[in-house]
Amino acid sequence: MIPVSVITHSLAGNCLGTLRSKETQIDDFRRTMDRLGVLLAVEATKGLSVEEGLVTTPLNVQAQCSYVNDGRILLIPILRAGLGLLNSFLTLLPGAKVAHIGVSRHHETLEAIKYLDSVPTEAGDFDSVFLLDPMLATGNSSVASLKILAEKGYTQDRTTLVCAFSVIPGIEQVQREFPGVKIITAAIDPELNEKSYIVPGLGDAGDRLYLL
């Protein structure tokens, strides 16, 4: 089982405080989620394999450079809240491909119900997959999405789940069913409430990004 990585960058605390506050308005909430997403993206991508090449400088001297072939990276936001992290990753990986998984939560059973899947079937076209979802609460949506990837041939060692907030029950469910998937988060909160919201959390990330 791969340990969970919690980002430790000093600026993450600034972002978390703003996101948690009920006084934060939608425009500032979006900007802050984007900034936190960049910090998450830096952590999530630091182990990517690189290729080597030469460039010619203005002094007409060749310099050896390494680069990530981002065309072989797949970003998958879990709709709708996952879209809040997408642009952050595209800032660092502008050539990455983007697919979408849509999962809704049954309000009574908390079951994850799939309504959209645009994940390519050609898993061999991608070296790394980043599954994006700001909130890892029960873990139901993440596990449902990871099952979609597994059914299409994406291996756990190439997959990273990226979330802003998480809680132990959700982490444990993902690790129980997909022990080889890396999890990157900015915070591990203490518990879930009776409605399975992360506490203290930030409320409903999708609502605060798009509806309120």
Sequence and secondary structure as in RCSB ss.txt:
>XXXX:A:sequence
MIPVSVITHSLAGNCLGTLRSKETQIDDFRRTMDRLGVLLAVEATKGLSVEEGLVTTPLNVQAQCSYVNDGRILL
IPILRAGLGLLNSFLTLLPGAKVAHIGVSRHHETLEAIKYLDSVPTEAGDFDSVFLLDPMLATGNSSVASLKILA
EKGYTQDRTTLVCAFSVIPGIEQVQREFPGVKIITAAIDPELNEKSYIVPGLGDAGDRLYLL
>XXXX:A:secstr
    EE   HHHHHHHHHHH TT  HHHHHHHHHHHHHHHHHHHHTT   EEEEEE TTS EEEEEE  GGGEEE
EEEETTTHHHHHHHHHH TT EE  EEEEE TTT  EEEEEE   S GGG SEEEEE SEESSSHHHHHHHHHHH
HTT  GGGEEEEEEEEEHHHHHHHHHH TTSEEEEEEEESEE TT  EESS S HHHHHHT 
